């Protein structure tokens, strides 16, 4: 879906797929597709009018000379495929789906290899590229809700797979996390659930705020929310990030001499074209040697938090310190 097929979903407005973003970006040309599933490959080839297709990553690397490669494969293949792609002499930029890898050593090796090869490595934690979410970051940075007291949220499909989306967004909006505690939550569904459980996670931010993330069942529905409560206001990121609400402290409508939080403003989260912004940012970084809005380092830090939560739960360590 994220590689191509979101572009064929009639309910989707905007550009959500990697292939769609390369096709839409004025500075890129989509030259080749690779997928182990022949039916998917044929469908995508026809949709994008791309003739050079491969079912083997090794054949693709042998015959093609791309400057930018997107890796939109299952989580447990990210590290192996990324290492192969980073070994191709023509490659100048890589955009990889989250998580960067499934263990820290593999992730660290990938980040180091990209740096050694002078290849721009970006991770698609998509909300970093969404204008509406950057507006939240600026609002918090400028004191728009005061000092952050508490952050709560919900996610589905594993603390590494989707939980790191939330953890990365928390780092992006609030700052570094000093410690985490993983708590047993709902059983994660699907392949890899043993290594990527649906944990509840408690957080301590370096700035002093606290957080709590709750894992929910994807069998019932999809959910991604973040609620940031400050000393002077609040921001709610709802509907998977499509909508954002800003509240400010005001006199209560119901009780004399009481203060409450009242809706002050709302805006679009900006996800519709965040994939295009991700590709445009990657192209700019390749051209001018800049650091991506979501770098390999950012992907590594999000993975550290997810793995620390798992280790905390497995070892019964109440609060595991995180070294950023």
For each residue, the residues with C-beta under 8 A, 3 or more apart:
1: 4 5 6 9 16 17
2: 6 16 17 18 72 97 124
3: 17 18 19 35 44 70 72
4: 1 7 8 17 18 19 20 33 40 44 47 48
5: 1 8 9 17 40 43 44
6: 1 2 9 12 16 17 20
7: 4 12 15 16 17 19 20 47
8: 4 5 47
9: 1 5 6 12 16
10:
11:
12: 6 7 9 16
13: 272
14: 271 272 273
15: 7 20 21 24 272 273 275 276
16: 1 2 6 7 9 12 20 271 272 275
17: 1 2 3 4 5 6 7 20 21 275
18: 2 3 4 21 22 70 72 95 124 275 279
19: 3 4 7 22 23 30 33 44 48
20: 4 6 7 15 16 17 23 24 275
21: 15 17 18 24 25 275 276 278 279
22: 18 19 25 28 29 30 68 70 279
23: 19 20 30 48
24: 15 20 21 276
25: 21 22 28 276 279 280 283
26:
27: 280 283
28: 22 25 68 279 283
29: 22
30: 19 22 23 33 48 50
31: 50 52 64 66
32: 50 52 53 54 60 64 66
33: 4 19 30 41 44 45 48 50 52 53 54
34: 41 53 54 55 56 57 60
35: 3 38 40 41 44 53 55
36: 55 56
37: 40 41 55
38: 35 41 42 55
39: 42 43
40: 4 5 35 37 43 44
41: 33 34 35 37 38 44 45 53 54 55
42: 38 39 45 46 53
43: 5 39 40 46 47
44: 3 4 5 19 33 35 40 41 47 48 50 53
45: 33 41 42 48 49 50 51 53
46: 42 43 49
47: 4 7 8 43 44
48: 4 19 23 30 33 44 45
49: 45 46
50: 30 31 32 33 44 45 53
51: 45
52: 31 32 33 63 64
53: 32 33 34 35 41 42 44 45 50
54: 32 33 34 41 57 59 60 63 64
55: 34 35 36 37 38 41 59
56: 34 36 59 60
57: 34 54 60 61 81 84
58: 61 62 84
59: 54 55 56 62 63
60: 32 34 54 56 57 63 64
61: 57 58 64 84 85 87 88
62: 58 59
63: 52 54 59 60
64: 31 32 52 54 60 61
65: 88 89 90
66: 31 32 69 88 90 91
67: 90 91 92 93 286
68: 22 28 91 92 93 94 95 282 283 286
69: 66 85 88 91 93 94 95
70: 3 18 22 94 95 96 97
71: 78 81 82 85 94 95 96 97
72: 2 3 18 97
73: 77 78 81 97
74: 77 78 191
75: 78 99 102 160 161 192 196
76: 102 192
77: 73 74 80 81
78: 71 73 74 75 81 82 96 97 99 100 101 102
79: 82 83 100 101 102 106 107 109 110
80: 77 83 84
81: 57 71 73 77 78 84 85
82: 71 78 79 85 86 94 96 101 110
83: 79 80 86 87 109 110 113
84: 57 58 61 80 81 87 88
85: 61 69 71 81 82 88 91 94
86: 82 83 91 94 110 113 114 117 119 121
87: 61 83 84
88: 61 65 66 69 84 85 91
89: 65
90: 65 66 67
91: 66 67 68 69 85 86 88 94 117 119
92: 67 68 119 120 286
93: 67 68 69 119 120 121 122 282 283 285 286
94: 68 69 70 71 82 85 86 91 114 119 120 121 122
95: 18 68 69 70 71 122 123 124 278 279 282
96: 70 71 78 82 100 121 122 123 124 299
97: 2 70 71 72 73 78 123 124
98: 123 124 125 161 164 165 168 299 302
99: 75 78 102 107 160 161 164 299 302 303 306
100: 78 79 96 107 110 111 123 296 299 300 302 303
101: 78 79 82 104 106 107 110 303
102: 75 76 78 79 99 106 160 192 195 196
103: 106 107 307
104: 101 107 108 300 303 304 307
105: 108 109
106: 79 101 102 103 109 110
107: 79 99 100 101 103 104 110 111 299 300 303
108: 104 105 111 112 300
109: 79 83 105 106 112 113
110: 79 82 83 86 100 101 106 107 113 114 121 296
111: 100 107 108 114 115 121 296 297 299 300
112: 108 109 115 116
113: 83 86 109 110 116 117
114: 86 94 110 111 117 119 120 121 296
115: 111 112 118 121 296
116: 112 113
117: 86 91 113 114
118: 115
119: 86 91 92 93 94 114
120: 92 93 94 114 282 285 286 292
121: 86 93 94 96 110 111 114 115 292 295 296 299
122: 93 94 95 96 278 281 282 285 292 293 294 295 296
123: 95 96 97 98 100 292 294 295 296 298 299 302
124: 2 18 95 96 97 98 275 278 294
125: 98 128 164 165 168 169 172 294 298 299 302
126: 129 130 165 271 274 275 278
127: 130 133 165 168 169 172 241 269 271 274
128: 125 133 134 168 169 172 293 294 298
129: 126 274 275 277 278 281 293 294
130: 126 127 133 134 241 269 270 271 274 277
131: 134 135 270 277
132: 135 136 241 244 267 268 269 270 271
133: 127 128 130 136 137 169 172 173 237 241 244 269 270
134: 128 130 131 137 138 270
135: 131 132 138 139 244 267 270
136: 132 133 139 140 173 228 235 237 244
137: 133 134 140 141 172 173
138: 134 135 141 142
139: 135 136 142 144 145 235 246
140: 136 137 143 144 145 148 173 174 228 230 235
141: 137 138
142: 138 139
143: 140 146 232
144: 139 140 232 233 246
145: 139 140 148 228 229 230 231 232 233 234 235 246 248
146: 143 230 231 232 233
147: 207 208 209 230 231
148: 140 145 151 174 205 207 208 209 228 229 230
149: 209 210 229 230 231
150: 209 210 211 212 228 229
151: 148 170 174 203 205 209 210 211 212 226 227 228 229
152: 211 212 213 214 226 227
153: 166 170 211 212 213 214 224 225 226 227
154: 213 214 215 216 223 224 225
155: 159 162 163 165 166 213 214 215 216 223 224
156: 162 198 215 216 217 218 221 222 223 224
157: 161 162 188 189 190 198 218
158: 161 162 163 188 192 193 196 197 198
159: 155 163 164 182 196 197 198 199 201 215 306 309 310
160: 75 99 102 163 164 195 196 303 306 307 310
161: 75 98 99 157 158 164 192 196
162: 155 156 157 158 165 166 224
163: 155 158 159 160 166 167 198 199 201 213 215 306 309
164: 98 99 125 159 160 161 167 168 302 303 305 306
165: 98 125 126 127 155 162 168 169 224
166: 153 155 162 163 169 170 213 224 226
167: 163 164 170 171 177 201 213 302 305 306
168: 98 125 127 128 164 165 171 172 294 298 299 301 302
169: 125 127 128 133 165 166 172 173 226 237
170: 151 153 166 167 173 174 177 203 205 211 226
171: 167 168 174 175 176 177 298 301 302 305
172: 125 127 128 133 137 168 169 298
173: 133 136 137 140 169 170 226 228
174: 140 148 151 170 171 205 207 209 211 228
175: 171 205 206 207
176: 171 205 206 301 322 324
177: 167 170 171 180 203 204 205 206 211 305 322 324
178: 204 205 206 321 322
179: 203 204 319 320 321 322
180: 177 201 202 203 204 305 308 309 312 319 320 322
181: 201 202 309 312 317 318 319 320
182: 159 199 200 201 308 309 310 311 312 313 314 320
183: 199 200 201 202 313
184: 197 199 200 313
185: 197 198 199 200 214 215
186: 198 215 216 217
187: 193 197 198
188: 157 158 193 196 197 198 215
189: 157 193 198 217 218 219
190: 157 193 218
191: 74
192: 75 76 102 158 161 195 196
193: 158 187 188 189 190 196 197 198
194: 197
195: 102 160 192
196: 75 102 158 159 160 161 188 192 193
197: 158 159 184 185 187 188 193 194 215 310 313
198: 156 157 158 159 163 185 186 187 188 189 193 215 216 217
199: 159 163 182 183 184 185 215 309 310 313
200: 182 183 184 185 212 213 214 215
201: 159 163 167 180 181 182 183 211 212 213 305 309
202: 180 181 183 210 211 212 213 319
203: 151 170 177 179 180 210 211 212 213 305
204: 177 178 179 180 210 211 319
205: 148 151 170 174 175 176 177 178 208 209 210 211
206: 175 176 177 178 324
207: 147 148 174 175
208: 147 148 205
209: 147 148 149 150 151 174 205
210: 149 150 151 202 203 204 205
211: 150 151 152 153 170 174 177 201 202 203 204 205
212: 150 151 152 153 200 201 202 203
213: 152 153 154 155 163 166 167 200 201 202 203
214: 152 153 154 155 185 200
215: 154 155 156 159 163 185 186 188 197 198 199 200
216: 154 155 156 186 198 220 221 223
217: 156 186 189 198 220
218: 156 157 189 190 221 222
219: 189
220: 216 217
221: 156 216 218
222: 156 218 240
223: 154 155 156 216 240
224: 153 154 155 156 162 165 166 240 241
225: 153 154 236 237 238 240
226: 151 152 153 166 169 170 173 235 236 237
227: 151 152 153 234 235 236 237
228: 136 140 145 148 150 151 173 174 234 235 236 237
229: 145 148 149 150 151 234
230: 140 145 146 147 148 149 233 234 235
231: 145 146 147 149
232: 143 144 145 146 248 249
233: 144 145 146 230 246 247 248 249 261 264
234: 145 227 228 229 230 246 247 261
235: 136 139 140 145 226 227 228 230 244 245 246 247
236: 225 226 227 228 244 245 247
237: 133 136 169 225 226 227 228 241 243 244 269
238: 225 241 242 243 244 245
239: 242 243 269
240: 222 223 224 225 271
241: 127 130 132 133 224 237 238 244 269 271
242: 238 239 268 269 271
243: 237 238 239 266 267 268 269
244: 132 133 135 136 235 236 237 238 241 266 267 268 269
245: 235 236 238 263 265 266
246: 139 144 145 233 234 235 263 264 265 266 267
247: 233 234 235 236 261 262 263 264
248: 145 232 233 261 262 264
249: 232 233 259 260 261 262
250: 259 260 261 262
251: 258 259 260
252: 255 256 258 259 260
253: 260 262
254: 258 260
255: 252 258
256: 252
257:
258: 251 252 254 255
259: 249 250 251 252
260: 249 250 251 252 253 254
261: 233 234 247 248 249 250
262: 247 248 249 250 253
263: 245 246 247 266
264: 233 246 247 248
265: 245 246
266: 243 244 245 246 263
267: 132 135 243 244 246
268: 132 242 243 244 272
269: 127 130 132 133 237 239 241 242 243 244
270: 130 131 132 133 134 135 273 274
271: 14 16 126 127 130 132 240 241 242 274
272: 13 14 15 16 268
273: 14 15 270 276 277
274: 126 127 129 130 270 271 277 278
275: 15 16 17 18 20 21 124 126 129 278 279
276: 15 21 24 25 273 279 280
277: 129 130 131 273 274 280 281
278: 21 95 122 124 126 129 274 275 281 282 293 294
279: 18 21 22 25 28 95 275 276 282 283
280: 25 27 276 277 283 284
281: 122 129 277 278 284 285 292 293
282: 68 93 95 120 122 278 279 285 286 292
283: 25 27 28 68 93 279 280 286 287
284: 280 281 287 288 290
285: 93 120 122 281 282 288 289 290 291 292
286: 67 68 92 93 120 282 283
287: 283 284
288: 284 285
289: 285
290: 284 285
291: 285 295
292: 120 121 122 123 281 282 285 295
293: 122 128 129 278 281
294: 122 123 124 125 128 129 168 278 298 299
295: 121 122 123 291 292 298 299
296: 100 110 111 114 115 121 122 123 299 300
297: 111 300 301
298: 123 125 128 168 171 172 294 295 301 302
299: 96 98 99 100 107 111 121 123 125 168 294 295 296 302 303
300: 100 104 107 108 111 296 297 303 304
301: 168 171 176 297 298 304 305 324
302: 98 99 100 123 125 164 167 168 171 298 299 305 306
303: 99 100 101 104 107 160 164 299 300 306 307
304: 104 300 301 307 308 322 324
305: 164 167 171 177 180 201 203 301 302 308 309 322
306: 99 159 160 163 164 167 302 303 309 310
307: 103 104 160 303 304 310 311
308: 180 182 304 305 311 312 320 322
309: 159 163 180 181 182 199 201 305 306 312 313 320
310: 159 160 182 197 199 306 307 313 314
311: 182 307 308 314 315 317 320
312: 180 181 182 308 309 315 316 317 318 319 320
313: 182 183 184 197 199 309 310 316
314: 182 310 311
315: 311 312
316: 312 313
317: 181 311 312 320
318: 181 312
319: 179 180 181 202 204 312
320: 179 180 181 182 308 309 311 312 317
321: 178 179
322: 176 177 178 179 180 304 305 308
323:
324: 176 177 206 301 304
